[in-house]
Amino acid sequence: MTLDEDVLARVKEASRSRGTSFRETLNDLLRTGLLAASKPPDRSKFRIRATHMGLRPGLNYDSTEALLEYAEGIDHR
């Protein structure tokens, strides 16, 4: 197996800081990475919070035609 230079340097540093052999450190890091890769990612539920926007004075909310005209203009058809 050939490691990239940056990976090699990080494993050597981890080995020094842990006080373990290079082989032991590399195996521990590989086990940890493989375990993390096999788990599905944690996902939080998507939530939408409703906000009351109020009513605009002068609009007839009972008339779809009036609302379309307000939103899209006179030529909304």
Biopython code that builds the backbone (N, CA, C, O; Angstrom):
import numpy as np
from Bio.PDB.StructureBuilder import StructureBuilder

atoms = [
    (1, "MET", "N", (0.858, -1.168, 0.000)),
    (1, "MET", "CA", (0.000, 0.000, 0.000)),
    (1, "MET", "C", (0.906, 1.233, 0.000)),
    (1, "MET", "O", (1.919, 1.276, 0.698)),
    (2, "THR", "N", (0.528, 2.215, -0.783)),
    (2, "THR", "CA", (1.266, 3.469, -0.847)),
    (2, "THR", "C", (0.378, 4.588, -0.327)),
    (2, "THR", "O", (-0.756, 4.756, -0.777)),
    (3, "LEU", "N", (0.904, 5.355, 0.628)),
    (3, "LEU", "CA", (0.158, 6.477, 1.206)),
    (3, "LEU", "C", (0.636, 7.778, 0.582)),
    (3, "LEU", "O", (1.817, 7.932, 0.272)),
    (4, "ASP", "N", (-0.275, 8.696, 0.405)),
    (4, "ASP", "CA", (0.101, 10.032, -0.033)),
    (4, "ASP", "C", (0.936, 10.691, 1.067)),
    (4, "ASP", "O", (0.818, 10.348, 2.243)),
    (5, "GLU", "N", (1.770, 11.632, 0.666)),
    (5, "GLU", "CA", (2.681, 12.280, 1.619)),
    (5, "GLU", "C", (1.951, 12.954, 2.778)),
    (5, "GLU", "O", (2.382, 12.861, 3.927)),
    (6, "ASP", "N", (0.832, 13.640, 2.471)),
    (6, "ASP", "CA", (0.108, 14.336, 3.535)),
    (6, "ASP", "C", (-0.521, 13.347, 4.516)),
    (6, "ASP", "O", (-0.565, 13.609, 5.718)),
    (7, "VAL", "N", (-1.009, 12.205, 4.007)),
    (7, "VAL", "CA", (-1.603, 11.186, 4.879)),
    (7, "VAL", "C", (-0.517, 10.549, 5.731)),
    (7, "VAL", "O", (-0.707, 10.331, 6.927)),
    (8, "LEU", "N", (0.610, 10.254, 5.123)),
    (8, "LEU", "CA", (1.738, 9.675, 5.843)),
    (8, "LEU", "C", (2.175, 10.569, 6.997)),
    (8, "LEU", "O", (2.411, 10.093, 8.108)),
    (9, "ALA", "N", (2.281, 11.858, 6.728)),
    (9, "ALA", "CA", (2.695, 12.806, 7.766)),
    (9, "ALA", "C", (1.681, 12.849, 8.912)),
    (9, "ALA", "O", (2.065, 12.916, 10.079)),
    (10, "ARG", "N", (0.393, 12.811, 8.581)),
    (10, "ARG", "CA", (-0.637, 12.872, 9.631)),
    (10, "ARG", "C", (-0.654, 11.601, 10.473)),
    (10, "ARG", "O", (-0.863, 11.662, 11.684)),
    (11, "VAL", "N", (-0.435, 10.459, 9.842)),
    (11, "VAL", "CA", (-0.409, 9.207, 10.598)),
    (11, "VAL", "C", (0.821, 9.167, 11.493)),
    (11, "VAL", "O", (0.732, 8.729, 12.640)),
    (12, "LYS", "N", (1.955, 9.613, 10.994)),
    (12, "LYS", "CA", (3.169, 9.665, 11.811)),
    (12, "LYS", "C", (2.970, 10.584, 13.017)),
    (12, "LYS", "O", (3.361, 10.245, 14.133)),
    (13, "GLU", "N", (2.363, 11.743, 12.786)),
    (13, "GLU", "CA", (2.100, 12.686, 13.884)),
    (13, "GLU", "C", (1.160, 12.069, 14.911)),
    (13, "GLU", "O", (1.391, 12.191, 16.114)),
    (14, "ALA", "N", (0.088, 11.399, 14.444)),
    (14, "ALA", "CA", (-0.848, 10.748, 15.359)),
    (14, "ALA", "C", (-0.151, 9.644, 16.134)),
    (14, "ALA", "O", (-0.423, 9.452, 17.319)),
    (15, "SER", "N", (0.739, 8.922, 15.483)),
    (15, "SER", "CA", (1.487, 7.852, 16.131)),
    (15, "SER", "C", (2.381, 8.406, 17.239)),
    (15, "SER", "O", (2.455, 7.837, 18.328)),
    (16, "ARG", "N", (3.054, 9.509, 16.955)),
    (16, "ARG", "CA", (3.912, 10.143, 17.971)),
    (16, "ARG", "C", (3.092, 10.645, 19.147)),
    (16, "ARG", "O", (3.465, 10.442, 20.303)),
    (17, "SER", "N", (1.951, 11.315, 18.849)),
    (17, "SER", "CA", (1.155, 11.888, 19.943)),
    (17, "SER", "C", (0.475, 10.811, 20.780)),
    (17, "SER", "O", (0.253, 11.017, 21.973)),
    (18, "ARG", "N", (0.139, 9.665, 20.186)),
    (18, "ARG", "CA", (-0.490, 8.566, 20.928)),
    (18, "ARG", "C", (0.534, 7.697, 21.651)),
    (18, "ARG", "O", (0.214, 7.026, 22.632)),
    (19, "GLY", "N", (1.751, 7.719, 21.162)),
    (19, "GLY", "CA", (2.779, 6.851, 21.737)),
    (19, "GLY", "C", (2.602, 5.401, 21.306)),
    (19, "GLY", "O", (2.965, 4.481, 22.039)),
    (20, "THR", "N", (2.040, 5.199, 20.109)),
    (20, "THR", "CA", (1.841, 3.857, 19.590)),
    (20, "THR", "C", (2.637, 3.698, 18.301)),
    (20, "THR", "O", (3.133, 4.676, 17.741)),
    (21, "SER", "N", (2.754, 2.469, 17.839)),
    (21, "SER", "CA", (3.497, 2.232, 16.603)),
    (21, "SER", "C", (2.713, 2.769, 15.410)),
    (21, "SER", "O", (1.505, 2.997, 15.475)),
    (22, "PHE", "N", (3.453, 2.961, 14.317)),
    (22, "PHE", "CA", (2.835, 3.446, 13.090)),
    (22, "PHE", "C", (1.753, 2.477, 12.629)),
    (22, "PHE", "O", (0.654, 2.890, 12.258)),
    (23, "ARG", "N", (2.072, 1.189, 12.656)),
    (23, "ARG", "CA", (1.132, 0.161, 12.197)),
    (23, "ARG", "C", (-0.148, 0.163, 13.038)),
    (23, "ARG", "O", (-1.255, 0.115, 12.504)),
    (24, "GLU", "N", (0.024, 0.220, 14.357)),
    (24, "GLU", "CA", (-1.142, 0.219, 15.259)),
    (24, "GLU", "C", (-2.000, 1.466, 15.043)),
    (24, "GLU", "O", (-3.228, 1.383, 15.014)),
    (25, "THR", "N", (-1.359, 2.600, 14.894)),
    (25, "THR", "CA", (-2.085, 3.850, 14.669)),
    (25, "THR", "C", (-2.831, 3.811, 13.344)),
    (25, "THR", "O", (-3.998, 4.196, 13.279)),
    (26, "LEU", "N", (-2.170, 3.351, 12.290)),
    (26, "LEU", "CA", (-2.801, 3.273, 10.983)),
    (26, "LEU", "C", (-4.002, 2.332, 11.014)),
    (26, "LEU", "O", (-5.053, 2.657, 10.462)),
    (27, "ASN", "N", (-3.861, 1.178, 11.647)),
    (27, "ASN", "CA", (-4.976, 0.226, 11.750)),
    (27, "ASN", "C", (-6.142, 0.821, 12.533)),
    (27, "ASN", "O", (-7.297, 0.653, 12.139)),
    (28, "ASP", "N", (-5.857, 1.516, 13.638)),
    (28, "ASP", "CA", (-6.929, 2.156, 14.418)),
    (28, "ASP", "C", (-7.654, 3.220, 13.592)),
    (28, "ASP", "O", (-8.881, 3.309, 13.615)),
    (29, "LEU", "N", (-6.879, 4.023, 12.866)),
    (29, "LEU", "CA", (-7.483, 5.068, 12.041)),
    (29, "LEU", "C", (-8.316, 4.475, 10.912)),
    (29, "LEU", "O", (-9.389, 4.993, 10.603)),
    (30, "LEU", "N", (-7.843, 3.406, 10.298)),
    (30, "LEU", "CA", (-8.610, 2.745, 9.243)),
    (30, "LEU", "C", (-9.901, 2.141, 9.797)),
    (30, "LEU", "O", (-10.958, 2.262, 9.177)),
    (31, "ARG", "N", (-9.819, 1.494, 10.957)),
    (31, "ARG", "CA", (-11.032, 0.931, 11.571)),
    (31, "ARG", "C", (-12.058, 2.028, 11.858)),
    (31, "ARG", "O", (-13.246, 1.873, 11.576)),
    (32, "THR", "N", (-11.585, 3.128, 12.417)),
    (32, "THR", "CA", (-12.477, 4.242, 12.732)),
    (32, "THR", "C", (-13.113, 4.802, 11.467)),
    (32, "THR", "O", (-14.315, 5.068, 11.444)),
    (33, "GLY", "N", (-12.329, 4.981, 10.430)),
    (33, "GLY", "CA", (-12.848, 5.509, 9.167)),
    (33, "GLY", "C", (-13.828, 4.564, 8.504)),
    (33, "GLY", "O", (-14.850, 5.000, 7.974)),
    (34, "LEU", "N", (-13.530, 3.275, 8.525)),
    (34, "LEU", "CA", (-14.428, 2.293, 7.922)),
    (34, "LEU", "C", (-15.738, 2.199, 8.690)),
    (34, "LEU", "O", (-16.804, 2.054, 8.090)),
    (35, "LEU", "N", (-15.664, 2.281, 10.009)),
    (35, "LEU", "CA", (-16.883, 2.246, 10.823)),
    (35, "LEU", "C", (-17.741, 3.475, 10.542)),
    (35, "LEU", "O", (-18.959, 3.366, 10.402)),
    (36, "ALA", "N", (-17.110, 4.639, 10.461)),
    (36, "ALA", "CA", (-17.851, 5.878, 10.193)),
    (36, "ALA", "C", (-18.473, 5.847, 8.798)),
    (36, "ALA", "O", (-19.573, 6.362, 8.600)),
    (37, "ALA", "N", (-17.779, 5.251, 7.835)),
    (37, "ALA", "CA", (-18.288, 5.203, 6.458)),
    (37, "ALA", "C", (-19.469, 4.249, 6.322)),
    (37, "ALA", "O", (-20.294, 4.403, 5.422)),
    (38, "SER", "N", (-19.553, 3.263, 7.214)),
    (38, "SER", "CA", (-20.636, 2.280, 7.102)),
    (38, "SER", "C", (-21.932, 2.748, 7.766)),
    (38, "SER", "O", (-22.992, 2.170, 7.526)),
    (39, "LYS", "N", (-21.856, 3.783, 8.592)),
    (39, "LYS", "CA", (-23.048, 4.313, 9.259)),
    (39, "LYS", "C", (-23.742, 5.321, 8.360)),
    (39, "LYS", "O", (-23.077, 6.102, 7.678)),
    (40, "PRO", "N", (-25.075, 5.316, 8.350)),
    (40, "PRO", "CA", (-25.770, 6.370, 7.599)),
    (40, "PRO", "C", (-25.560, 7.716, 8.298)),
    (40, "PRO", "O", (-25.444, 7.764, 9.522)),
    (41, "PRO", "N", (-25.511, 8.804, 7.534)),
    (41, "PRO", "CA", (-25.285, 10.115, 8.156)),
    (41, "PRO", "C", (-26.458, 10.506, 9.051)),
    (41, "PRO", "O", (-27.613, 10.189, 8.767)),
    (42, "ASP", "N", (-26.132, 11.201, 10.134)),
    (42, "ASP", "CA", (-27.177, 11.719, 11.019)),
    (42, "ASP", "C", (-27.877, 12.857, 10.308)),
    (42, "ASP", "O", (-27.244, 13.795, 9.823)),
    (43, "ARG", "N", (-29.180, 12.761, 10.255)),
    (43, "ARG", "CA", (-29.956, 13.810, 9.599)),
    (43, "ARG", "C", (-30.994, 14.332, 10.573)),
    (43, "ARG", "O", (-31.728, 13.568, 11.200)),
    (44, "SER", "N", (-31.038, 15.623, 10.683)),
    (44, "SER", "CA", (-32.072, 16.224, 11.518)),
    (44, "SER", "C", (-33.329, 16.399, 10.675)),
    (44, "SER", "O", (-33.258, 16.532, 9.453)),
    (45, "LYS", "N", (-34.460, 16.397, 11.332)),
    (45, "LYS", "CA", (-35.713, 16.550, 10.612)),
    (45, "LYS", "C", (-35.826, 17.962, 10.050)),
    (45, "LYS", "O", (-35.443, 18.938, 10.697)),
    (46, "PHE", "N", (-36.350, 18.050, 8.854)),
    (46, "PHE", "CA", (-36.583, 19.343, 8.224)),
    (46, "PHE", "C", (-37.893, 19.891, 8.749)),
    (46, "PHE", "O", (-38.936, 19.246, 8.637)),
    (47, "ARG", "N", (-37.841, 21.055, 9.309)),
    (47, "ARG", "CA", (-39.044, 21.661, 9.862)),
    (47, "ARG", "C", (-39.256, 23.042, 9.273)),
    (47, "ARG", "O", (-38.310, 23.799, 9.052)),
    (48, "ILE", "N", (-40.498, 23.345, 9.030)),
    (48, "ILE", "CA", (-40.877, 24.671, 8.544)),
    (48, "ILE", "C", (-41.714, 25.319, 9.631)),
    (48, "ILE", "O", (-42.683, 24.734, 10.115)),
    (49, "ARG", "N", (-41.344, 26.502, 10.002)),
    (49, "ARG", "CA", (-42.100, 27.223, 11.011)),
    (49, "ARG", "C", (-42.969, 28.266, 10.320)),
    (49, "ARG", "O", (-42.478, 29.149, 9.618)),
    (50, "ALA", "N", (-44.253, 28.138, 10.534)),
    (50, "ALA", "CA", (-45.203, 29.067, 9.912)),
    (50, "ALA", "C", (-45.145, 30.416, 10.616)),
    (50, "ALA", "O", (-45.005, 30.492, 11.837)),
    (51, "THR", "N", (-45.253, 31.452, 9.844)),
    (51, "THR", "CA", (-45.274, 32.811, 10.372)),
    (51, "THR", "C", (-46.506, 33.517, 9.839)),
    (51, "THR", "O", (-46.756, 33.530, 8.634)),
    (52, "HIS", "N", (-47.262, 34.096, 10.737)),
    (52, "HIS", "CA", (-48.451, 34.820, 10.309)),
    (52, "HIS", "C", (-48.019, 36.131, 9.664)),
    (52, "HIS", "O", (-47.377, 36.965, 10.302)),
    (53, "MET", "N", (-48.371, 36.303, 8.411)),
    (53, "MET", "CA", (-47.957, 37.482, 7.664)),
    (53, "MET", "C", (-48.993, 38.599, 7.721)),
    (53, "MET", "O", (-48.725, 39.723, 7.295)),
    (54, "GLY", "N", (-50.158, 38.295, 8.240)),
    (54, "GLY", "CA", (-51.198, 39.304, 8.315)),
    (54, "GLY", "C", (-51.934, 39.423, 6.988)),
    (54, "GLY", "O", (-51.569, 38.793, 5.995)),
    (55, "LEU", "N", (-52.959, 40.228, 6.994)),
    (55, "LEU", "CA", (-53.745, 40.463, 5.788)),
    (55, "LEU", "C", (-53.441, 41.851, 5.256)),
    (55, "LEU", "O", (-53.258, 42.794, 6.026)),
    (56, "ARG", "N", (-53.389, 41.972, 3.951)),
    (56, "ARG", "CA", (-53.126, 43.261, 3.328)),
    (56, "ARG", "C", (-54.453, 43.980, 3.133)),
    (56, "ARG", "O", (-55.371, 43.435, 2.519)),
    (57, "PRO", "N", (-54.558, 45.186, 3.645)),
    (57, "PRO", "CA", (-55.810, 45.920, 3.493)),
    (57, "PRO", "C", (-56.128, 46.189, 2.029)),
    (57, "PRO", "O", (-55.239, 46.488, 1.231)),
    (58, "GLY", "N", (-57.386, 46.082, 1.694)),
    (58, "GLY", "CA", (-57.820, 46.387, 0.344)),
    (58, "GLY", "C", (-57.869, 45.187, -0.586)),
    (58, "GLY", "O", (-58.364, 45.304, -1.708)),
    (59, "LEU", "N", (-57.363, 44.025, -0.147)),
    (59, "LEU", "CA", (-57.420, 42.840, -0.997)),
    (59, "LEU", "C", (-58.623, 41.990, -0.622)),
    (59, "LEU", "O", (-58.957, 41.835, 0.552)),
    (60, "ASN", "N", (-59.261, 41.449, -1.640)),
    (60, "ASN", "CA", (-60.398, 40.564, -1.429)),
    (60, "ASN", "C", (-59.875, 39.131, -1.468)),
    (60, "ASN", "O", (-59.637, 38.590, -2.548)),
    (61, "TYR", "N", (-59.694, 38.513, -0.306)),
    (61, "TYR", "CA", (-59.137, 37.168, -0.220)),
    (61, "TYR", "C", (-60.146, 36.090, -0.611)),
    (61, "TYR", "O", (-59.791, 34.913, -0.687)),
    (62, "ASP", "N", (-61.361, 36.464, -0.853)),
    (62, "ASP", "CA", (-62.381, 35.514, -1.291)),
    (62, "ASP", "C", (-62.430, 35.409, -2.810)),
    (62, "ASP", "O", (-63.134, 34.554, -3.346)),
    (63, "SER", "N", (-61.700, 36.259, -3.502)),
    (63, "SER", "CA", (-61.737, 36.279, -4.960)),
    (63, "SER", "C", (-60.365, 35.900, -5.522)),
    (63, "SER", "O", (-59.409, 36.669, -5.422)),
    (64, "THR", "N", (-60.285, 34.718, -6.108)),
    (64, "THR", "CA", (-59.038, 34.275, -6.738)),
    (64, "THR", "C", (-58.651, 35.217, -7.869)),
    (64, "THR", "O", (-57.473, 35.520, -8.055)),
    (65, "GLU", "N", (-59.637, 35.676, -8.619)),
    (65, "GLU", "CA", (-59.407, 36.593, -9.735)),
    (65, "GLU", "C", (-58.722, 37.873, -9.245)),
    (65, "GLU", "O", (-57.762, 38.344, -9.855)),
    (66, "ALA", "N", (-59.219, 38.424, -8.149)),
    (66, "ALA", "CA", (-58.649, 39.662, -7.608)),
    (66, "ALA", "C", (-57.224, 39.430, -7.106)),
    (66, "ALA", "O", (-56.363, 40.294, -7.276)),
    (67, "LEU", "N", (-56.968, 38.287, -6.497)),
    (67, "LEU", "CA", (-55.622, 37.981, -5.999)),
    (67, "LEU", "C", (-54.635, 37.784, -7.150)),
    (67, "LEU", "O", (-53.503, 38.263, -7.091)),
    (68, "LEU", "N", (-55.069, 37.078, -8.196)),
    (68, "LEU", "CA", (-54.205, 36.903, -9.359)),
    (68, "LEU", "C", (-53.903, 38.234, -10.034)),
    (68, "LEU", "O", (-52.777, 38.473, -10.472)),
    (69, "GLU", "N", (-54.890, 39.084, -10.115)),
    (69, "GLU", "CA", (-54.681, 40.394, -10.716)),
    (69, "GLU", "C", (-53.699, 41.208, -9.893)),
    (69, "GLU", "O", (-52.855, 41.907, -10.454)),
    (70, "TYR", "N", (-53.793, 41.131, -8.590)),
    (70, "TYR", "CA", (-52.879, 41.860, -7.710)),
    (70, "TYR", "C", (-51.457, 41.320, -7.856)),
    (70, "TYR", "O", (-50.501, 42.089, -7.956)),
    (71, "ALA", "N", (-51.325, 39.988, -7.869)),
    (71, "ALA", "CA", (-49.985, 39.378, -7.886)),
    (71, "ALA", "C", (-49.328, 39.457, -9.247)),
    (71, "ALA", "O", (-48.125, 39.709, -9.327)),
    (72, "GLU", "N", (-50.080, 39.248, -10.327)),
    (72, "GLU", "CA", (-49.489, 39.118, -11.643)),
    (72, "GLU", "C", (-49.866, 40.243, -12.617)),
    (72, "GLU", "O", (-49.365, 40.287, -13.741)),
    (73, "GLY", "N", (-50.717, 41.119, -12.197)),
    (73, "GLY", "CA", (-51.101, 42.231, -13.063)),
    (73, "GLY", "C", (-52.381, 41.963, -13.800)),
    (73, "GLY", "O", (-52.943, 40.871, -13.716)),
    (74, "ILE", "N", (-52.847, 42.961, -14.526)),
    (74, "ILE", "CA", (-54.126, 42.892, -15.219)),
    (74, "ILE", "C", (-54.129, 41.804, -16.286)),
    (74, "ILE", "O", (-55.160, 41.170, -16.510)),
    (75, "ASP", "N", (-52.998, 41.576, -16.948)),
    (75, "ASP", "CA", (-52.916, 40.594, -18.030)),
    (75, "ASP", "C", (-52.453, 39.226, -17.518)),
    (75, "ASP", "O", (-51.597, 38.598, -18.142)),
    (76, "HIS", "N", (-52.989, 38.767, -16.424)),
    (76, "HIS", "CA", (-52.531, 37.524, -15.811)),
    (76, "HIS", "C", (-53.001, 36.271, -16.510)),
    (76, "HIS", "O", (-52.527, 35.182, -16.187)),
    (77, "ARG", "N", (-53.907, 36.381, -17.449)),
    (77, "ARG", "CA", (-54.469, 35.194, -18.111)),
    (77, "ARG", "C", (-53.547, 34.655, -19.104)),
    (77, "ARG", "O", (-53.856, 33.658, -19.756)),
]
sb = StructureBuilder()
sb.init_structure("model")
sb.init_model(0)
sb.init_chain("A")
sb.init_seg("    ")
for serial, (resi, resn, name, xyz) in enumerate(atoms, 1):
    if name == "N":
        sb.init_residue(resn, " ", resi, " ")
    sb.init_atom(name, np.array(xyz, "f"), 0.0, 1.0, " ", f" {name:<3s}", serial, name[0])
structure = sb.get_structure()
